[in-house]
């Protein structure tokens, strides 16, 4: 491993932390709120926009539905929050929905929930970062046209911050999140004050009308309109992602973990619905018009004519801020900056949740074991990197366009909501079967009632989202979940098979082989070869022989002569190789020896020399490496490398002495 | 190694050949001529074009120089052929110019020649294939615009043919080469007959005049004209590449190798100059006009006006064929087809020469040893692949345009001609110092005279080429040679240092260590671990202990209990790892043991399990692999892998049993 790479890693990630420092990374409520709730809070920066975009298809008249749609989202939000407060008390271990589903509904349900959540975490990163870049590019015009790569760069920055460890990220992210909350609530309050005092200006887009799409030319009719409102509601439900982030993140809270998490959940829910309704109501009061950014030039009309390419449509928050703070511009700039930043921080929620869930799934054998281990800085490094990779793929594939990405979104969250609520209902029912204390029974029954209501509501929303968004993009998310689901089952099957293969048979596996037959592979008389022979002799095997593979008869003859001259008490055997290769004749010989004495163990001594630079390795044949790789597949053969360190290898040793710890890895942690 | 890849290799390359089959690949003269001389012969398909293009800069009047330039090239060609006939007799081993230079002028000269030749081999492939594609795209219009990738595809096909072995390529390439010779010589003969009978039509371009470039508007004046004629001569000298291919390829000839090679050389020279002069004379007789293909629309004039984009300029051979065979079109098509094919075959000359030279350089320690070894089919596979890679890089960089590539060309050949002739003069002078037999002396003196004349002439040409082409592109070739030269010296220095490091100290290296300290690394109680302990016990070390690195205290406690329950006579030692890594605590422990007993040898037993699919490996931690790689750098430590084969590994063993030989490699052939 090149030293420059290590230095860079230290610079970006920081010094490694000892395992005992783990408790230091626990979060107080005031930090946990911004860390885990920034996703749900930030969604007010795009959820109202998507509601208005969807409704605008039917023209300005449809906007009268906006606050009703908003109210519906609020109801769902409060229900989900109430439900999840039961979850965090009942399952404080951070398994979240996955644990609830597995425990109460079995492994299959758990895997469905897990794949849904993993997909949605990736989408959270992609949507939030893309939306943040879209916001920023309105303020910083030089970003326009480069959105995709800016978004990827921001994912990289977030990854680095998270690899440094969650506590530092929390501190760094708290201030902007609180700024955002203050800015939005401040705007809502000031806007309402100005409205009631009669001084609230109209939004800059209030002067336009909207041309409805052909199907809606005759106003709000029947089924098409219902479908449209339901789609608007689905898009608005983006505000609900992130609720489960807190329930999956319970272990990161300070004690009492469950109570702190429940309180944080309630705080988050209250703040989120207040902001969401505030924005929708203000948009209504300022007569805002907001359409698909790709269609501004045809859909917006001024005096009955399309506005054309000249109009630059600001986001909903942007237009509101300009109107409300028309008499105090600094507040407007503060709002815009806070909005831009929080959207990037929102992605951080997923960086908190995805790796923890990945680690739990890895522990249970559903994902590769590498995801189970904590990195140098006690963060789950592998999970963080994996999340970043998938998010970048999505961002690049959808060119960082939030309106396209949002079609894939929230399906996963509602799959997991619904399954988890089903699990919770079962949980309470099971407990009630044995519980006798009346006051506890009452509390449990109340909890079950809450979860049952949550189940009905989230189930209904899931159906609505599925129906209204399937063709628009949700099928991609569903396909991804399905692939992930199959993958997890395949991985688990593999681990089970391996565990089965490895289960020791104590008597057979502790029996010593009858004899040891040592073979030293010699191709030249040099230091490593003589060392290998000396070491092999020191292990006092029952049989010891040197073996050379003959590729060039003349060379072999010289080798044999030199060998004889040394006068070692070891016979040299020459294997013929008509096809000028080493591996096959050697393997054939080993098999012959094994057939003759099946109870013997063969130990092959390979003289090797090691060099210090990667380019030096290019200059030496890799056949020893290949032979080693191949010999691993022969039963009853031990493989002993006798390395000789060339002078250039010193730099590797020196580097390690510098106190540079290696990548953290647990070789074989428990498989179930 | 995936089985599909092996199957594909077999399909493309054929079954492996035994070393004894090597003599079968020797070539009779009638096959050696097309194999080694197609480069020199095919250059008549572009050398006359380049001469005319260069002269056209000064307008039609300059064409009067064309046959004089042609004659100059013929003189150089015959001189070089005569000189090289001396070389192949004096140095029949195939080292060619490299050997001549090294033996007579020392290693430095040899390395200069070698780098020059290697660069020119690559250019031969790039120029010939590009020119062939240019020709073909005139006949097959759908190739236009895709020349680069077609050229790369053809290089791939040539590579495959050559990996199959040289004899089959020889047979496959003989017929088209002879067809080309017959077609060109037939055209020249028939053209002259028609000329003397007064029936030779004009070339289709005869009706045009050429607008001279600004500097030459006033006709053929002074220095600029001299420079232009010299550049035309330099371009025409492209006909000389390939002469040294025969001298480097002597070992591939049937016995008597030298005489056969010398005869083939003479045949080639005679045929080449006849064709070259024939084409230049015919072009003169048919009043052909030929300009830079990129400038046809401005430089060609009809009735004093530029012809514009409409004119599609055919190659010189194409225009001649059309004129000469105007009364017998089938012969014209035969000519065009043969020309197209031979240009691809010309590249094959380099595929014959480059790998042999590379192998010799590798033997001498100037290039990586892997180039020294013959592949499954007895061809020097690695050299062939390397040549193909570099040629593809050039083709892609210069978009397969022969006129641009030719500016880099032939500088290397003349560096090597000149150096080698200097060497030959020295060679004869040295021999003459001791030779006393009068008739032998006379023969030697004659040879020396020939080589001296060759030296003077090729030296002069080298200066001309250098001066007239340096800025046009030759500097790139010179830079490449320089880099290659430095690289070769660096590689040799590395090999020398390694050989020095590895030279055995017989007494020290055959002394047995005082004791063997065995350490089994245990992370879990499973089959591989128990096997490793049993095998380690079977080797009866002086000290045997199990070591476990503690990452998770609970897990370690469970492990310790299980270990105690097994009741093995082996103590388990637990190393603490505050940073959750395996390598460092383990290495630290080993160093401590070493410090206590420096004369002890430590043997580390690593339990491993092996899986059969690459994707299975992704599911298991690679920390064992990393630890192994790291332990190789610790002095006094042997590394014993005790593999346990999981069921899925059977497929690897099964595959090897199918009689699938591995890549051919000689691990450590002689270094000087």
Interface residues (C-beta under 8 A of the other chain):
Chain A: X16 X17 X18 X19 X20 X368 X369 X370 X373 X374 X376 X491 X494 X495 X497 X498 X501 X502 X503 X504 X505 X506 X509 X510 X511 X512 X513 X515 X516 X523 X524 X525 X526 X527 X528 X529 X530 X531 X533 X534 X535 X537 X538 X539 X540 X541 X551 X552 X555 X566 X568 X578 X579 X580 X581 X582 X583 X584 X587 X601 X603 X605 X608 X609 X610 X611 X616 X618 X619 X620 X621 X622 X623 X624 X626 X628 X630 X631 X632 X633 X634 X635 X637 X638 X639 X640 X641 X642 X643 X644 X645 X646 X647 X648 X649 X652 X653 X656 X661 X662 X663 X664 X665 X666 X667 X668 X669 X670
Chain B: X16 X17 X18 X19 X20 X368 X369 X370 X373 X374 X376 X491 X494 X495 X497 X498 X501 X502 X503 X504 X505 X506 X509 X510 X511 X512 X513 X515 X516 X523 X524 X525 X526 X527 X528 X529 X530 X531 X533 X534 X535 X537 X538 X539 X540 X541 X551 X552 X555 X566 X568 X578 X579 X580 X581 X582 X583 X584 X587 X601 X603 X605 X608 X609 X610 X611 X616 X618 X619 X620 X621 X622 X623 X624 X626 X628 X630 X631 X632 X633 X634 X635 X637 X638 X639 X640 X641 X642 X643 X644 X645 X646 X647 X648 X649 X652 X653 X656 X661 X662 X663 X664 X665 X666 X667 X668 X669 X670
